[in-house]
Amino acid sequence: MAVALPEVVEELLSEMAAAVRDSARMPSEARRWHQIPLDRNVSQLGHELLSRGSYLVLVPDELLLSLEFVFGSSAIQALDLVDRESVTLISSPSGRRVYQVLGSSGKTYTCLASCHYCSCPAFSFSVLRKSDSLLCKHLLAIYLSQLLRNCQQLHVSDKQLTDLLMEDTRRIKGAAGTWTSKTEA
């Protein structure tokens, strides 16, 4: 059973995907012209993207503002991860798929987009425990990299994928045991 994102998130990502598809159909001259901000009310997020030469400038500013409104600072952090090509889809011959995201801290987090899970501490705390966020920045980066077609691909054997997941599970259990023993003291 696939877990669905909230409707507002699904709709926002769908609108962004449509904007990217529409901009891909534009002639290259029109795309260059479209990247020039025409008014002074471009959001801070838009200015950051323009200053980096990001391909995301082809997404209308109102959609970027909506993304920022729904996800707060996680939106900017997720877009930065996408710009740095930090998202990798790892797939095996049996069809299993996991994502790894190289976080801004330099740590790699394993994510399961099919059930909206990330191995990062922010997901455990902000999404699961406090329920004050819909997604962590790593999961948001996965969804954005999919719609922007900016996701690295890695094909591995079923055994390699199993080993990767087992290693990640041991790491998470070890960290959880450390956290539990600290909180019980």
Phi, psi and omega per residue, in radians:
M1 nan 2.136 3.141
A2 -1.394 2.427 3.106
V3 -1.573 2.301 -3.090
A4 -1.653 2.575 3.001
L5 -1.336 2.778 3.041
P6 -0.977 2.574 -3.045
E7 -0.976 -0.676 -3.122
V8 -1.113 -0.633 3.128
V9 -1.248 -0.786 3.106
E10 -0.993 -0.782 -3.119
E11 -1.139 -0.749 3.136
L12 -1.098 -0.808 3.131
L13 -1.135 -0.631 3.105
S14 -1.136 -0.741 3.113
E15 -1.142 -0.671 3.108
M16 -1.156 -0.717 3.120
A17 -1.084 -0.724 3.112
A18 -1.109 -0.702 3.125
A19 -1.121 -0.691 3.124
V20 -1.169 -0.758 3.105
R21 -1.062 -0.777 -3.139
D22 -1.101 -0.723 -3.129
S23 -1.214 -0.510 3.111
A24 -1.188 -0.452 3.129
R25 -1.418 -0.239 -3.121
M26 -1.240 2.541 3.008
P27 -1.075 2.667 -3.061
S28 -1.017 -0.599 3.098
E29 -1.085 -0.763 -3.140
A30 -1.154 -0.635 3.117
R31 -1.110 -0.725 3.120
R32 -1.111 -0.727 3.141
W33 -1.144 -0.699 -3.092
H34 -1.121 -0.422 -3.112
Q35 -1.325 -0.223 -3.112
I36 -1.448 2.133 3.128
P37 -1.172 2.282 -3.058
L38 -1.690 -0.220 3.083
D39 -2.355 2.969 -3.070
R40 -1.528 0.026 -3.079
N41 -1.714 0.395 3.097
V42 -1.159 2.370 -3.072
S43 -1.102 2.856 3.064
Q44 -1.034 -0.675 3.106
L45 -1.060 -0.778 3.109
G46 -1.073 -0.714 3.104
H47 -1.114 -0.724 3.121
E48 -1.076 -0.744 -3.134
L49 -1.161 -0.729 3.116
L50 -1.100 -0.700 -3.100
S51 -1.160 -0.444 3.130
R52 -1.614 -0.085 -3.104
G53 1.244 0.510 -3.078
S54 -1.182 2.559 3.038
Y55 -1.252 -0.208 -3.126
L56 -1.232 -0.181 3.122
V57 -1.135 -0.218 3.095
L58 -1.379 -0.160 3.048
V59 -1.516 2.249 -3.123
P60 -0.959 2.512 -3.084
D61 -1.011 -0.636 -3.123
E62 -1.132 -0.528 3.078
L63 -1.282 -0.651 3.073
L64 -1.147 -0.676 3.083
L65 -1.135 -0.684 3.095
S66 -1.117 -0.728 3.103
L67 -1.044 -0.769 3.125
E68 -1.150 -0.648 3.131
F69 -1.152 -0.774 -3.088
V70 -1.262 -0.712 -3.011
F71 -1.900 -0.070 3.125
G72 1.093 -2.494 -3.086
S73 -1.140 -0.356 3.093
S74 -1.071 -0.521 3.141
A75 -1.104 -0.821 -3.141
I76 -1.118 -0.755 -3.140
Q77 -1.133 -0.696 3.125
A78 -1.162 -0.742 3.109
L79 -1.100 -0.613 3.083
D80 -1.132 -0.735 3.097
L81 -1.077 -0.704 3.109
V82 -1.137 -0.790 3.118
D83 -1.036 -0.607 -3.138
R84 -1.496 0.122 3.139
E85 0.918 0.855 -3.077
S86 -1.576 -0.011 -3.071
V87 -1.798 2.244 3.108
T88 -2.214 2.234 3.017
L89 -1.588 2.150 3.102
I90 -1.909 2.142 -3.117
S91 -2.232 2.696 -3.137
S92 -2.123 2.892 -3.120
P93 -1.033 -0.473 -3.138
S94 -1.351 -0.099 3.110
G95 1.692 0.000 3.090
R96 -1.227 2.499 -3.098
R97 -2.411 2.298 2.995
V98 -2.355 2.800 3.085
Y99 -2.017 2.576 2.943
Q100 -2.140 2.354 -3.137
V101 -2.141 2.165 3.057
L102 -1.387 1.876 -3.077
G103 -1.265 2.935 -3.130
S104 -1.138 -0.355 3.112
S105 -1.401 -0.182 -3.091
G106 1.684 -0.114 3.093
K107 -1.500 2.605 3.100
T108 -1.764 2.289 -3.137
Y109 -2.001 2.410 3.103
T110 -1.635 2.320 -3.087
C111 -2.258 2.516 3.036
L112 -2.015 1.754 -3.071
A113 -1.176 -0.497 -3.091
S114 -1.113 -0.452 3.119
C115 -2.185 0.246 3.082
H116 0.971 0.986 3.140
Y117 -2.127 2.463 3.029
C118 -2.385 2.536 -3.112
S119 -1.463 0.072 -3.097
C120 -1.352 2.696 3.111
P121 -1.086 -0.590 -3.136
A122 -1.102 -0.656 3.103
F123 -1.121 -0.833 3.141
S124 -1.040 -0.743 -3.050
F125 -1.461 -1.003 -3.007
S126 -1.353 -0.607 -3.089
V127 -1.566 -0.902 -3.054
L128 -1.444 -0.836 -3.060
R129 -1.360 -0.948 -3.052
K130 -1.559 -0.367 -3.089
S131 0.951 0.634 3.107
D132 -1.792 0.064 3.061
S133 -2.382 2.578 3.090
L134 -1.371 -0.705 -3.092
L135 -2.562 2.736 2.970
C136 -1.454 2.972 -3.098
K137 -1.118 -0.491 -3.111
H138 -1.227 -0.774 3.091
L139 -1.142 -0.728 3.103
L140 -1.076 -0.698 3.102
A141 -1.071 -0.640 3.110
I142 -1.092 -0.871 -3.121
Y143 -1.094 -0.694 3.127
L144 -1.201 -0.704 -3.138
S145 -1.177 -0.551 3.070
Q146 -1.130 -0.841 -3.074
L147 -1.290 -0.424 3.113
L148 -1.624 -0.003 -3.132
R149 0.952 0.824 -3.113
N150 -2.209 0.782 -3.088
C151 -1.977 2.231 3.080
Q152 -1.190 2.667 -3.136
Q153 -2.164 2.393 3.080
L154 -2.422 2.168 3.114
H155 -1.831 2.207 -3.125
V156 -2.269 2.913 3.083
S157 -1.269 2.854 3.096
D158 -1.052 -0.679 3.134
K159 -1.136 -0.749 3.125
Q160 -1.079 -0.702 3.130
L161 -1.184 -0.717 3.085
T162 -1.064 -0.790 3.124
D163 -1.066 -0.730 3.123
L164 -1.071 -0.791 -3.132
L165 -1.177 -0.667 3.114
M166 -1.157 -0.724 3.096
E167 -1.074 -0.752 3.128
D168 -1.138 -0.699 3.118
T169 -1.089 -0.763 3.112
R170 -1.094 -0.714 3.134
R171 -1.115 -0.761 -3.129
I172 -1.160 -0.762 3.122
K173 -1.091 -0.697 3.110
G174 -1.106 -0.750 3.122
A175 -1.181 -0.670 3.138
A176 -1.170 -0.676 3.102
G177 -1.120 -0.697 3.097
T178 -1.130 -0.751 -3.131
W179 -1.147 -0.743 -3.141
T180 -1.110 -0.771 -3.112
S181 -1.168 -0.546 3.104
K182 -1.229 -0.686 -3.091
T183 -1.328 -0.437 3.127
E184 -1.402 -0.324 -3.090
A185 -1.273 nan nan
